[in-house]
Amino acid sequence: MSDSIEKVLIIGSGPAGLTAAIYAGRANLSPLCIEGLIAGGIPGGQLMITTEVENYPGFPEGITGPELMKRFRDQAERFGTKFVTADVDKVDFSERPYRVWADDKEYKAHTVLISTGASARWLGLESEKKLTNKGVSACATCDGYFFRNQDVCVVGGGDTAMEEALYLAGLCKSVTVIHRRDELRASKIMQERALKHEKIKFIWNAEVVEVLDVDAGTVNAVRLKDTQTGEERVYPTEGLFIAIGHIPNTQLFEGLLDFDDLKYLKTKPGTVETKIPGVFACGDVQDHVWRQAVTAAGTGCMAAMAAERYIAENEG
């Protein structure tokens, strides 16, 4: 194999991508990881905007998301991973070596490991878009500091919403969770924490139909619609945090790889193999069921080992 062609190129640097880098590095494959960026220009995936991680094995005392990802990255670097901090603009999987472009620079590789993860889902309101970063946020860890001692709302009913609400409760005067159903989807432990917290209250069977006030250039209320009666009302708030799930970052691969109904990358059952030999997908970009750091890391390990085997079988 030519020295000018990477043996393993990894797109993304969350738990899946960095675990793949660790395993590929230890196999002397000198992986190249194009890190990708999230909001704020920080590589590292969704854990970079997560506060306390309590369920990753080996950290009984808990660890912050950014610190955990730093340890992942340091370990990958120790085993020879090269890093490029940029977003991938385009890929070409039509022939080997595969081609990947980032910041207008072209990279070639015999195998590509896709670990681009997923991004926060928004409500899709025009007013929400206009007031994003003006009182509307999808990241309490990033922006909660700016709402200290204020009244804020969180939209959602899953673990992400409860985590956002609990984090904000440590900073804000009050937190109101707005959920379109009459019961939460969050895990039992997260529900219990949120429901018993003195600063967190709930509005059930309601959805946000407008964020106010665009003319004022800041959030001062939300217009809510009762999902059962259709009745609308205005609820005052100084901040709105959206926590309603994620969308896989698969746009790069439109027309090149197969997607499922939710736009996640399809892999062959029980594997990380896409329909193109030598192109593997791992982590949240191909997992809409579990979506945990530990499961992402597991599939990152699988992708690196699969790439190692593919290279051994196709070398020369």
Wavefront OBJ file of the C-alpha trace (Angstrom):
o trace
v 0.000 0.000 0.000
v 1.213 3.487 -0.859
v 2.514 5.616 1.997
v 0.536 8.554 0.572
v -2.738 6.737 1.160
v -4.108 6.358 4.689
v -4.853 2.832 5.769
v -7.663 4.015 8.053
v -9.460 7.357 7.881
v -11.994 8.131 10.604
v -14.669 10.803 10.177
v -15.794 12.069 13.581
v -14.308 12.161 17.073
v -16.970 11.121 19.550
v -16.727 7.918 21.616
v -17.092 5.744 18.494
v -14.514 7.554 16.388
v -11.916 7.837 19.133
v -12.338 4.223 20.243
v -11.837 3.208 16.624
v -8.712 5.383 16.577
v -7.360 3.705 19.720
v -7.846 0.202 18.304
v -6.546 1.109 14.846
v -3.549 2.835 16.390
v -2.690 -0.172 18.525
v -2.854 -2.298 15.372
v -0.126 -0.062 13.846
v -2.494 1.293 11.208
v -1.589 4.968 11.902
v -5.205 6.174 11.607
v -6.107 9.684 10.502
v -9.089 11.168 12.350
v -10.877 14.153 10.827
v -12.487 15.358 13.999
v -15.461 17.349 12.808
v -16.878 20.307 14.706
v -19.986 20.880 16.794
v -21.577 24.158 17.866
v -18.859 26.483 19.103
v -16.179 24.915 16.953
v -15.283 22.120 19.365
v -14.509 18.556 18.218
v -15.492 15.588 20.355
v -19.130 14.780 19.702
v -22.202 15.148 21.887
v -20.377 14.402 25.134
v -18.677 17.774 24.776
v -22.014 19.357 25.687
v -22.851 16.873 28.452
v -22.255 17.687 32.094
v -21.955 14.706 34.390
v -21.459 11.226 32.922
v -22.372 8.741 35.648
v -22.862 5.527 33.695
v -19.596 5.066 31.805
v -17.807 2.029 33.288
v -14.665 2.747 35.250
v -15.757 6.110 36.665
v -17.755 5.355 39.821
v -17.442 8.964 40.946
v -18.694 10.275 37.580
v -16.800 12.375 35.056
v -17.674 15.347 32.879
v -18.280 14.749 29.197
v -15.415 16.988 28.014
v -12.944 15.366 30.420
v -13.974 11.879 29.301
v -13.507 12.830 25.648
v -10.119 14.390 26.404
v -9.019 11.071 27.893
v -10.288 9.226 24.816
v -8.380 11.605 22.542
v -5.165 11.471 24.588
v -5.263 7.683 24.451
v -5.821 7.685 20.685
v -2.957 10.134 20.233
v -0.703 7.965 22.383
v -1.142 5.125 19.900
v -0.271 7.232 16.884
v -3.549 8.715 15.694
v -3.142 11.823 13.541
v -5.823 14.503 13.888
v -7.251 17.057 11.490
v -9.644 19.546 13.114
v -12.138 20.271 10.340
v -15.486 19.250 8.919
v -15.593 16.871 5.992
v -17.096 18.606 2.956
v -17.389 15.725 0.477
v -16.641 12.026 0.052
v -16.215 9.750 -2.958
v -16.650 6.014 -2.401
v -16.883 5.075 -6.083
v -13.465 3.403 -6.130
v -10.475 2.591 -3.950
v -8.661 4.367 -2.571
v -11.633 6.275 -1.207
v -11.443 10.061 -1.286
v -12.437 12.501 1.447
v -12.258 16.301 1.369
v -12.002 18.583 4.416
v -11.313 22.323 4.218
v -10.668 21.870 0.477
v -7.863 19.395 1.116
v -8.151 15.896 -0.325
v -7.332 12.751 1.629
v -7.196 9.187 0.288
v -7.743 6.030 2.291
v -8.125 2.292 1.871
v -10.808 2.177 4.568
v -13.159 4.837 5.928
v -14.827 4.648 9.339
v -17.874 6.912 9.632
v -18.647 8.125 13.141
v -20.324 11.468 12.470
v -22.903 11.022 15.225
v -26.140 12.960 15.481
v -27.232 16.565 16.097
v -29.963 18.133 18.198
v -33.469 18.165 16.725
v -35.295 21.510 16.660
v -39.012 22.316 16.749
v -38.883 23.827 13.263
v -40.532 27.138 14.143
v -39.554 30.337 12.356
v -39.593 32.204 15.671
v -37.354 29.537 17.229
v -34.833 29.977 14.429
v -34.836 33.774 14.717
v -34.322 33.642 18.466
v -31.662 30.915 18.527
v -28.782 32.210 20.688
v -31.109 35.032 21.761
v -32.812 33.008 24.455
v -33.367 29.759 22.534
v -30.785 26.991 22.931
v -30.364 23.250 22.439
v -27.553 22.988 24.985
v -28.023 23.781 28.659
v -24.372 23.065 29.402
v -23.279 25.577 26.796
v -25.733 28.351 27.586
v -27.233 27.730 31.016
v -24.744 30.093 32.670
v -26.370 33.029 30.892
v -29.733 32.269 32.509
v -28.666 32.269 36.147
v -31.516 33.174 38.517
v -34.000 33.348 35.642
v -37.144 31.389 34.799
v -36.625 29.020 31.857
v -38.455 26.260 29.982
v -37.277 22.913 28.628
v -39.148 21.142 25.819
v -39.064 17.329 25.842
v -39.803 14.241 27.888
v -36.808 11.956 27.512
v -33.516 11.549 29.365
v -31.958 14.468 27.507
v -34.758 16.783 28.602
v -34.519 15.652 32.220
v -30.755 16.058 32.223
v -31.110 19.573 30.801
v -33.787 20.435 33.367
v -31.738 19.145 36.296
v -28.643 20.998 35.141
v -30.581 24.232 34.693
v -32.233 23.805 38.093
v -28.791 24.286 39.608
v -28.499 27.684 37.948
v -31.964 29.086 37.355
v -34.756 30.405 39.539
v -37.188 27.885 38.062
v -37.412 25.331 35.257
v -40.657 24.390 33.536
v -40.660 21.194 31.470
v -43.124 21.303 28.560
v -44.144 17.887 27.267
v -46.678 17.047 24.582
v -47.833 13.918 26.414
v -49.054 13.249 29.949
v -46.125 11.068 30.985
v -42.370 11.134 30.508
v -40.318 8.846 28.271
v -37.197 9.287 30.402
v -35.622 6.470 32.407
v -37.077 5.903 35.862
v -34.107 7.354 37.740
v -34.106 10.543 35.644
v -37.871 10.919 36.055
v -37.608 10.566 39.826
v -34.865 13.166 40.064
v -36.750 15.699 37.987
v -40.220 15.109 39.445
v -39.044 15.533 43.033
v -36.837 18.577 42.376
v -38.299 21.642 44.073
v -37.313 23.980 41.229
v -38.740 21.886 38.382
v -42.418 21.978 37.388
v -44.254 20.400 34.459
v -46.786 21.434 31.846
v -48.361 18.305 30.371
v -50.118 17.806 27.027
v -48.714 20.988 25.552
v -46.548 21.957 22.606
v -44.737 25.174 21.779
v -46.222 26.755 18.650
v -44.407 30.094 18.823
v -41.492 31.633 20.686
v -41.998 35.225 21.775
v -40.841 37.869 21.122
v -39.099 38.083 17.766
v -39.741 41.839 17.550
v -38.029 42.339 20.904
v -35.085 40.212 19.788
v -35.187 38.104 22.929
v -37.280 35.367 24.550
v -39.899 36.565 27.002
v -42.623 33.931 26.568
v -43.802 30.910 24.600
v -47.184 30.319 23.018
v -48.453 26.884 24.053
v -51.149 24.771 22.445
v -52.980 22.125 24.447
v -52.576 18.855 22.515
v -55.992 17.634 23.700
v -58.232 20.716 23.512
v -56.346 22.877 21.013
v -56.566 25.820 23.394
v -53.631 28.249 23.269
v -52.059 30.354 25.975
v -48.955 32.453 26.524
v -46.523 31.289 29.189
v -43.833 33.749 30.352
v -40.218 32.557 30.313
v -36.776 34.071 29.889
v -35.179 31.136 28.102
v -36.191 28.113 26.043
v -34.122 24.920 25.831
v -35.015 22.362 23.162
v -34.376 18.719 24.122
v -36.473 16.578 21.768
v -33.967 14.172 20.332
v -31.425 14.084 17.545
v -30.969 13.824 13.797
v -28.146 11.628 12.424
v -25.380 13.497 10.625
v -25.675 11.558 7.399
v -26.175 14.309 4.802
v -22.666 13.739 3.427
v -23.596 10.223 2.397
v -26.867 10.893 0.527
v -26.969 8.724 -2.576
v -23.809 6.863 -1.576
v -24.899 4.658 1.316
v -28.202 3.167 2.447
v -30.300 4.882 5.141
v -33.105 3.566 7.308
v -36.449 5.356 7.651
v -34.998 7.768 10.207
v -31.983 8.616 7.995
v -29.518 6.633 10.088
v -26.873 4.719 8.150
v -27.755 1.098 7.510
v -25.221 -1.534 8.437
v -25.442 -5.270 7.908
v -27.099 -6.944 10.935
v -24.628 -7.647 13.720
v -21.825 -5.742 11.968
v -20.606 -2.224 11.246
v -20.357 -2.896 7.506
v -22.093 -0.576 5.053
v -22.972 -1.715 1.547
v -19.536 -0.543 0.329
v -16.611 -2.853 1.225
v -14.067 -1.037 3.359
v -16.528 1.646 4.502
v -17.785 1.115 8.037
v -20.222 3.049 10.245
v -20.191 3.165 14.031
v -21.769 5.088 16.897
v -24.917 7.187 16.862
v -24.814 7.738 13.100
v -26.063 4.136 12.723
v -27.733 3.597 16.091
v -31.075 5.215 16.910
v -31.946 2.672 19.611
v -29.257 2.696 22.298
v -27.363 5.964 21.694
v -25.013 5.616 24.663
v -21.334 6.477 24.902
v -20.504 2.907 25.879
v -22.400 1.361 22.939
v -20.850 3.887 20.569
v -17.405 2.968 21.879
v -18.219 -0.713 21.374
v -19.119 -0.232 17.728
v -16.013 1.934 17.293
v -13.964 -1.050 18.420
v -15.842 -3.261 15.954
v -15.206 -0.822 13.087
v -11.469 -0.654 13.736
v -11.144 -4.431 13.945
v -13.250 -4.857 10.806
v -11.034 -2.342 8.999
v -7.911 -4.183 10.139
v -9.267 -7.460 8.762
v -10.362 -5.833 5.515
v -6.900 -4.343 4.988
v -5.210 -7.681 5.717
v -7.458 -9.444 3.237
v -7.017 -6.853 0.480
v -3.397 -5.794 0.896
v -1.363 -5.979 -2.258
l 1 2 3 4 5 6 7 8 9 10 11 12 13 14 15 16 17 18 19 20 21 22 23 24 25 26 27 28 29 30 31 32 33 34 35 36 37 38 39 40 41 42 43 44 45 46 47 48 49 50 51 52 53 54 55 56 57 58 59 60 61 62 63 64 65 66 67 68 69 70 71 72 73 74 75 76 77 78 79 80 81 82 83 84 85 86 87 88 89 90 91 92 93 94 95 96 97 98 99 100 101 102 103 104 105 106 107 108 109 110 111 112 113 114 115 116 117 118 119 120 121 122 123 124 125 126 127 128 129 130 131 132 133 134 135 136 137 138 139 140 141 142 143 144 145 146 147 148 149 150 151 152 153 154 155 156 157 158 159 160 161 162 163 164 165 166 167 168 169 170 171 172 173 174 175 176 177 178 179 180 181 182 183 184 185 186 187 188 189 190 191 192 193 194 195 196 197 198 199 200 201 202 203 204 205 206 207 208 209 210 211 212 213 214 215 216 217 218 219 220 221 222 223 224 225 226 227 228 229 230 231 232 233 234 235 236 237 238 239 240 241 242 243 244 245 246 247 248 249 250 251 252 253 254 255 256 257 258 259 260 261 262 263 264 265 266 267 268 269 270 271 272 273 274 275 276 277 278 279 280 281 282 283 284 285 286 287 288 289 290 291 292 293 294 295 296 297 298 299 300 301 302 303 304 305 306 307 308 309 310 311 312 313 314 315 316
